[in-house]
């Protein structure tokens, strides 16, 4: 079984770690947690991603002008993770271990 790579990211002055794990051929889970508080207040987000290696046949047989409409081929990037963190904090995610107000 492959090891999950833990990545670092700094968003709005706070340090986080994040991982990506495949759920199925069309989705991944992005897990984020604040470095100081550990995994107790982690954020999990289901993100659409049609892995080109796992969906090779359907992707190459789809009409080329519709591939972008039908398949989510944009990989998870630090920019996407930063946006998820900012949205979650704005929605009340207790990233720092504080209680939700």
C-alpha positions in Angstrom: 0.0 0.0 0.0 1.4 3.4 -1.0 2.2 5.9 1.7 0.1 9.1 1.8 2.3 12.2 1.3 1.7 14.9 3.8 2.2 18.3 2.3 2.5 21.7 4.0 0.7 24.9 3.2 0.5 28.3 4.9 -2.8 30.2 4.5 -3.5 33.6 6.0 -0.6 33.2 8.4 -1.5 29.8 9.7 0.3 26.5 8.9 -1.6 23.4 7.8 -0.8 20.0 6.5 -2.9 18.3 3.8 -3.2 15.0 2.0 -5.1 13.6 -1.0 -6.5 10.2 -1.2 -8.4 8.5 -4.0 -12.0 7.4 -3.2 -13.1 6.2 -6.6 -12.2 6.8 -10.2 -14.1 10.1 -10.1 -13.3 11.6 -6.7 -10.5 12.3 -4.2 -10.7 13.3 -0.5 -8.6 16.3 0.6 -7.8 16.2 4.3 -6.5 19.3 6.0 -5.5 19.9 9.6 -3.9 22.8 11.5 -0.3 21.9 12.4 -0.5 23.2 16.0 -3.7 21.3 16.9 -3.0 18.1 15.0 -5.6 15.8 13.4 -8.4 16.5 15.9 -10.1 19.3 14.0 -9.4 18.1 10.5 -11.3 19.2 7.4 -12.3 16.6 4.8 -13.6 17.7 1.4 -14.7 15.4 -1.5 -13.3 16.8 -4.7 -14.3 15.7 -8.2 -11.3 14.4 -10.1 -11.4 11.9 -13.0 -8.0 10.3 -12.9 -6.8 10.1 -16.5 -5.0 6.8 -15.8 -8.1 5.2 -14.4 -10.5 6.7 -16.9 -8.3 6.5 -20.0 -10.8 4.7 -22.2 -13.8 6.9 -21.6 -11.7 10.1 -21.9 -10.2 9.2 -25.2 -13.5 8.0 -26.7 -15.4 11.1 -25.6 -15.9 13.8 -28.2 -12.9 16.1 -27.8 -15.0 19.2 -27.6 -17.0 17.8 -24.6 -14.1 16.3 -22.5 -13.8 19.4 -20.3 -17.6 19.4 -19.8 -17.9 15.7 -18.8 -14.6 15.0 -17.0 -13.0 16.8 -14.0 -9.3 16.6 -15.0 -7.9 19.5 -12.9 -5.7 18.0 -10.3 -5.7 19.1 -6.6 -3.3 22.0 -6.3 -2.1 24.1 -3.4 -4.3 26.9 -4.7 -7.4 24.7 -4.5 -6.4 23.6 -1.0 -5.9 27.2 0.1 -9.4 28.0 -1.2 -10.9 25.1 0.6 -9.3 26.2 3.8 -10.4 29.8 3.4 -14.0 28.8 2.7 -14.1 26.4 5.6 -12.7 29.0 8.1 -15.2 31.5 6.8 -18.0 28.9 7.4 -16.9 28.3 11.0 -14.5 25.4 10.7 -12.6 25.4 14.1 -9.2 25.0 12.5 -7.3 26.2 15.6 -9.3 24.1 18.0 -11.6 26.9 19.0 -15.3 26.1 19.4 -17.7 27.1 16.6 -19.5 30.4 17.4 
